[in-house]
């Protein structure tokens, strides 16, 4: 009653599409397929040694069936660009699935499909040494997620460096317009370095919270709080310190880096731009505020704020009832502070410092700033 049939074919003239792994082979491209079909009577029980080899993918595995339905899929090997992993997909009762992924590496861009037409529920576990997203290697990642109607409802996990987890994250789907994705860092500087965003940010513990629009899956707004870090050899800050003639701080930033106790702020994502709202750097020797926008499409920035030397002293003055507000300003920007602007391309923006803002009491700086902004708004209306 048990019998087997083997197949082997040349798929050069065939189209192949595997939606689950976002794979498609066009006609006139090399590919071969082979497998061994195991039957019990007329019932197919197992597809053994299923092997697809094409110009851009190698896929090997087994398929197990029961009563004519697929019960388990074993992926022994999947090789494609940044993908190099194994997986087991089990089909339970009531459309429940269990997917375990493990191996050397995975590129999540190949699997980011939110198919609302499906009705699968279940759990996905992942454990890989190299986790790629948009070509960035986040390192070793372990995560688990819960699915309901093919949508991720809960996602949590850890990111490791040298076997030590330095990031933990959690996403929870909310039944309203936005859901929250929270990241906790024990070394924010290492995270920026792994993403090739910056190697100027040293250490830093804290959190970043992203609010994601449920339908589009786009980030709408977020906030962050990072503590106890240093900034070293950063061209943006170095140029501002040069314009403000902070020679002592220039020496520090070029050697061990300027230490900060807090970085706190928020932002809004508006199509191709990031709108930076009230963001503050706080440290013993230096403080700063910044607002403005960053255009990701044009790679341009338009930022402004106040650079505050001897921030700790300014902060002590600011805490004196009433008098502190008069001296340092409503926003606590210091009795000594330099208004600055930075505008232009990422790699070569134009910097400017307002020399008349140096010794202006903060309350006056706030008043003049508001007058300047009101004047600019009126000019804009006239120009329209």
C-alpha positions as CSV (number, residue, x, y, z in Angstrom):
1,X,0.0,0.0,0.0
2,X,2.9,2.3,0.5
3,X,4.6,3.6,-2.6
4,X,6.7,6.5,-3.8
5,X,7.2,8.6,-6.9
6,X,10.1,10.9,-7.6
7,X,10.0,14.0,-9.8
8,X,12.7,16.2,-11.2
9,X,12.2,19.0,-13.6
10,X,13.7,22.0,-15.3
11,X,11.7,25.1,-14.6
12,X,13.5,27.4,-17.1
13,X,10.3,28.2,-19.0
14,X,8.1,28.4,-15.8
15,X,7.0,31.2,-13.5
16,X,7.3,30.4,-9.8
17,X,5.7,32.5,-7.1
18,X,5.9,31.8,-3.3
19,X,4.0,34.5,-1.6
20,X,4.9,33.4,1.9
21,X,8.6,34.4,1.4
22,X,8.0,37.1,-1.3
23,X,9.8,35.1,-3.9
24,X,9.1,35.2,-7.6
25,X,11.0,33.6,-10.5
26,X,10.3,34.9,-14.0
27,X,10.4,32.8,-17.2
28,X,13.8,32.2,-18.9
29,X,15.7,32.0,-15.7
30,X,17.5,28.9,-14.5
31,X,15.7,26.7,-11.9
32,X,15.3,23.0,-11.0
33,X,12.9,21.3,-8.8
34,X,13.0,17.7,-7.4
35,X,11.1,15.9,-4.7
36,X,10.0,12.4,-3.6
37,X,6.3,11.8,-3.0
38,X,5.3,9.1,-0.5
39,X,1.8,7.7,-0.7
40,X,-0.3,5.4,1.3
41,X,-2.7,4.0,-1.2
42,X,-4.0,7.0,-3.1
43,X,-3.3,9.4,-0.2
44,X,-0.3,11.6,-0.3
45,X,1.4,11.5,3.1
46,X,4.8,13.2,2.7
47,X,6.8,15.3,0.2
48,X,10.3,14.4,1.0
49,X,13.5,16.1,0.0
50,X,11.7,19.0,-1.8
51,X,14.5,21.0,-3.4
52,X,14.2,24.2,-5.4
53,X,17.4,25.6,-6.8
54,X,17.4,28.8,-8.9
55,X,19.7,31.6,-9.7
56,X,18.8,33.5,-6.5
57,X,17.5,31.0,-4.0
58,X,18.1,27.5,-2.6
59,X,15.2,26.0,-0.7
60,X,15.2,22.5,0.8
61,X,12.6,20.8,3.0
62,X,9.8,18.4,3.7
63,X,6.0,18.6,3.8
64,X,3.9,16.4,6.0
65,X,0.2,15.8,5.3
66,X,-2.7,14.3,7.2
67,X,-6.1,13.5,5.7
68,X,-5.2,15.5,2.7
69,X,-4.2,18.6,4.6
70,X,-0.8,20.0,5.3
71,X,0.1,19.5,9.0
72,X,3.8,20.5,9.0
73,X,6.4,22.1,6.8
74,X,10.1,21.7,7.6
75,X,12.5,24.1,5.9
76,X,15.8,22.4,6.3
77,X,17.6,25.2,4.5
78,X,16.7,28.6,2.9
79,X,19.6,30.5,1.3
80,X,18.9,33.8,-0.4
81,X,21.1,37.0,-0.2
82,X,21.0,37.7,3.5
83,X,18.8,34.8,4.4
84,X,20.4,31.7,5.8
85,X,18.0,29.9,8.2
86,X,15.9,26.9,9.0
87,X,12.2,26.8,10.1
88,X,9.3,24.6,11.1
89,X,5.7,25.6,10.5
90,X,3.1,23.5,12.2
91,X,-0.7,23.8,11.5
92,X,-2.8,23.3,14.6
93,X,-6.6,23.2,15.0
94,X,-8.9,26.2,14.3
95,X,-6.4,27.9,12.0
96,X,-3.7,28.0,14.7
97,X,-0.1,27.9,13.5
98,X,3.3,27.7,15.2
99,X,6.3,29.0,13.3
100,X,9.8,28.5,14.7
101,X,12.7,30.2,12.8
102,X,16.3,29.7,13.7
103,X,19.7,29.9,12.1
104,X,22.5,32.2,11.0
105,X,20.6,35.2,9.5
106,X,17.3,36.5,8.2
107,X,16.3,39.6,6.2
108,X,13.0,40.8,7.5
109,X,12.3,42.8,4.3
110,X,11.6,39.5,2.6
111,X,8.8,38.6,5.0
112,X,7.0,41.9,5.9
113,X,3.6,41.1,4.6
114,X,0.4,41.9,6.5
115,X,-2.2,39.9,4.7
116,X,-5.5,40.9,6.2
117,X,-7.3,38.5,3.9
118,X,-6.1,35.5,6.0
119,X,-7.5,34.2,9.2
120,X,-4.5,32.5,10.8
121,X,-3.9,32.7,14.5
122,X,-0.9,31.5,16.4
123,X,2.6,32.2,17.4
124,X,6.0,33.0,15.8
125,X,9.3,32.4,17.5
126,X,12.6,33.6,16.0
127,X,16.2,33.1,17.1
128,X,18.9,34.2,14.6
129,X,22.5,35.3,15.0
130,X,22.1,38.2,12.4
131,X,18.8,40.0,12.0
132,X,18.7,42.3,9.0
133,X,16.2,45.1,8.4
134,X,16.7,47.5,5.5
135,X,20.2,46.2,5.1
136,X,21.1,47.1,8.7
137,X,22.3,44.2,10.8
138,X,20.9,44.5,14.3
139,X,22.9,41.4,15.5
140,X,21.5,38.4,17.4
141,X,17.8,38.6,17.9
142,X,15.3,36.5,19.9
143,X,11.7,37.4,19.6
144,X,8.2,36.0,19.8
145,X,4.9,37.3,18.4
146,X,1.2,36.5,18.5
147,X,-1.0,36.5,15.4
148,X,-4.7,37.1,15.1
149,X,-6.3,37.1,11.7
150,X,-2.9,37.3,10.2
151,X,-2.1,40.5,12.1
152,X,0.7,40.9,14.7
153,X,-1.0,41.7,18.0
154,X,1.9,41.3,20.3
155,X,5.7,41.3,19.6
156,X,8.4,41.2,22.2
157,X,12.1,40.2,22.3
158,X,15.7,41.1,22.8
159,X,18.7,42.1,20.8
160,X,22.1,40.9,21.8
161,X,25.8,42.0,21.4
162,X,28.5,39.6,22.5
163,X,25.8,37.3,24.1
164,X,24.6,40.2,26.3
165,X,21.2,41.7,25.6
166,X,21.4,45.5,25.2
167,X,17.9,46.2,23.8
168,X,14.5,44.8,24.7
169,X,11.4,45.8,22.8
170,X,7.7,45.3,22.9
171,X,4.8,46.0,20.5
172,X,1.2,45.8,21.5
173,X,-1.6,46.3,19.1
174,X,-4.2,48.7,20.4
175,X,-7.8,48.8,19.2
176,X,-7.7,52.4,18.2
177,X,-5.8,54.4,15.6
178,X,-2.3,54.0,17.0
179,X,-0.3,51.2,18.7
180,X,2.8,51.6,20.8
181,X,6.3,50.1,20.0
182,X,8.7,50.6,22.9
183,X,12.5,50.0,22.9
184,X,14.6,50.0,26.1
185,X,18.3,50.5,25.6
186,X,21.2,49.7,27.9
187,X,23.6,51.1,25.3
188,X,22.0,53.5,22.9
189,X,25.3,54.5,21.3
190,X,26.0,50.9,20.3
191,X,22.5,50.7,18.7
192,X,23.3,53.8,16.6
193,X,26.7,52.3,15.6
194,X,25.1,49.0,14.6
195,X,22.7,50.9,12.3
196,X,25.7,52.9,10.8
197,X,23.9,56.1,11.9
198,X,26.6,57.5,14.2
199,X,29.7,56.5,16.1
200,X,29.8,59.8,18.0
201,X,27.3,58.8,20.6
202,X,28.9,57.0,23.5
203,X,26.9,54.8,25.9
204,X,23.5,56.0,27.1
205,X,20.6,54.2,28.8
206,X,16.9,54.9,28.2
207,X,13.9,54.3,26.0
208,X,12.4,55.3,22.6
209,X,8.6,55.0,22.2
210,X,7.1,54.9,18.7
211,X,3.4,55.4,18.0
212,X,2.5,53.5,14.8
213,X,-0.6,54.0,12.7
214,X,-2.4,50.7,12.6
215,X,-3.6,50.7,9.0
216,X,-0.5,52.1,7.2
217,X,2.0,50.7,9.8
218,X,3.9,54.0,9.5
219,X,5.5,55.8,12.4
220,X,3.4,58.9,13.3
221,X,5.1,60.3,16.3
222,X,7.4,59.3,19.1
223,X,9.3,60.4,22.2
224,X,12.6,59.5,23.8
225,X,14.6,59.8,27.0
226,X,18.3,58.8,27.1
227,X,20.5,59.2,30.2
228,X,24.2,59.3,30.9
229,X,26.0,59.5,27.6
230,X,28.8,61.4,25.9
231,X,29.1,63.0,22.5
232,X,32.6,62.8,20.9
233,X,33.9,64.4,17.6
234,X,30.5,65.2,16.3
235,X,30.9,67.7,13.5
236,X,27.5,69.4,14.1
237,X,28.2,70.2,17.8
238,X,31.9,70.9,17.1
239,X,31.0,73.6,14.6
240,X,28.6,75.3,17.0
241,X,31.2,75.3,19.7
242,X,33.7,76.8,17.4
243,X,31.3,79.6,16.4
244,X,30.5,80.2,20.1
245,X,34.3,80.2,21.0
246,X,33.9,77.5,23.6
247,X,37.5,76.5,23.4
248,X,37.5,74.4,26.6
249,X,34.6,72.3,25.4
250,X,36.2,71.9,22.0
251,X,39.2,70.2,23.7
252,X,36.8,67.9,25.7
253,X,34.7,66.9,22.7
254,X,37.9,66.0,20.7
255,X,39.2,63.8,23.5
256,X,36.9,61.9,25.9
257,X,33.7,63.6,24.7
258,X,31.3,66.0,26.4
259,X,29.2,64.1,29.0
260,X,25.4,64.6,29.2
261,X,22.9,63.4,31.9
262,X,19.8,63.7,29.8
263,X,18.5,63.8,26.2
264,X,14.7,64.2,26.1
265,X,12.3,65.1,23.4
266,X,9.7,64.2,20.9
267,X,9.1,64.2,17.2
268,X,6.4,63.8,14.5
269,X,6.8,62.1,11.2
270,X,5.2,64.0,8.3
271,X,5.5,62.1,5.0
272,X,9.2,62.5,4.2
273,X,10.1,64.8,7.1
274,X,10.7,64.4,10.8
275,X,9.5,67.4,12.8
276,X,11.6,67.7,16.0
277,X,9.7,69.2,18.8
278,X,11.0,70.5,22.1
279,X,14.3,68.5,22.5
280,X,16.9,69.1,25.2
281,X,20.4,68.0,26.0
282,X,21.4,68.4,29.7
283,X,24.9,68.2,31.1
284,X,27.1,69.7,33.7
285,X,29.3,71.7,31.3
286,X,26.8,72.1,28.4
287,X,23.1,72.1,27.7
288,X,21.2,72.7,24.5
289,X,17.7,72.9,23.1
290,X,16.7,72.2,19.6
291,X,13.6,72.3,17.3
292,X,13.1,72.1,13.6
293,X,12.8,69.6,10.8
294,X,14.8,67.0,8.9
295,X,13.8,66.1,5.4
296,X,14.7,62.5,4.8
297,X,14.0,62.6,1.0
298,X,16.2,65.7,0.3
299,X,18.6,64.9,3.1
300,X,18.3,68.4,4.4
301,X,17.9,69.8,7.9
302,X,16.5,73.1,9.4
303,X,17.2,73.3,13.1
304,X,17.4,76.1,15.7
305,X,17.8,76.4,19.4
306,X,19.9,77.6,22.3
307,X,23.4,76.5,23.3
308,X,24.0,76.9,27.0
309,X,27.5,76.8,28.6
310,X,27.8,76.0,32.3
311,X,24.4,74.4,32.1
312,X,24.4,73.2,35.7
313,X,24.9,76.7,37.1
314,X,22.2,78.0,34.8
315,X,19.9,75.3,36.0
316,X,20.5,76.1,39.7
317,X,19.6,79.7,39.0
318,X,16.5,78.7,37.1
319,X,15.2,76.8,40.3
320,X,15.2,80.0,42.4
321,X,11.4,80.9,42.8
322,X,10.3,83.7,40.4
323,X,13.8,85.2,40.1
324,X,15.1,82.1,38.2
325,X,12.3,82.5,35.6
326,X,13.1,86.2,35.1
327,X,16.8,85.6,34.7
328,X,16.9,82.3,32.7
329,X,13.5,82.6,30.9
330,X,10.3,80.7,30.9
331,X,11.9,77.8,29.1
332,X,15.0,77.8,31.4
333,X,17.4,78.5,28.6
334,X,20.0,80.2,30.8
335,X,21.3,83.7,31.7
336,X,24.1,82.9,29.2
337,X,23.0,81.2,26.0
338,X,23.7,81.4,22.3
339,X,20.9,81.2,19.8
340,X,21.9,79.1,16.9
341,X,20.6,77.9,13.5
342,X,21.7,75.1,11.2
343,X,20.3,74.7,7.8
344,X,21.2,72.9,4.6
345,X,22.3,69.4,3.5
346,X,23.1,66.8,6.1
347,X,26.8,66.7,5.3
348,X,27.4,70.4,4.9
349,X,24.8,72.6,6.6
350,X,25.3,76.3,7.2
351,X,25.7,77.3,10.8
352,X,25.0,80.6,12.5
353,X,25.2,82.0,16.0
354,X,23.5,85.2,17.2
355,X,26.2,87.1,19.1
356,X,23.7,89.5,20.7
357,X,22.0,86.6,22.5
358,X,25.0,85.8,24.7
359,X,24.3,87.8,27.8
360,X,20.7,88.6,27.2
361,X,18.6,87.5,30.2
362,X,16.4,84.5,29.3
363,X,13.1,86.2,29.8
364,X,14.1,88.9,27.2
365,X,15.3,86.2,24.9
366,X,11.9,84.5,25.1
367,X,10.1,87.8,24.4
368,X,12.3,88.8,21.5
369,X,12.1,85.3,20.1
370,X,8.3,85.4,20.1
371,X,8.3,88.9,18.5
372,X,10.6,87.6,15.8
373,X,8.4,84.6,15.1
374,X,5.3,86.8,15.0
375,X,7.0,89.1,12.6
376,X,8.1,86.2,10.4
377,X,4.5,84.9,10.4
378,X,3.2,88.4,9.3
379,X,5.7,88.6,6.6
380,X,4.8,85.2,5.4
381,X,1.1,86.2,5.2
382,X,2.0,89.5,3.4
383,X,4.1,87.5,0.9
384,X,1.1,85.3,0.2
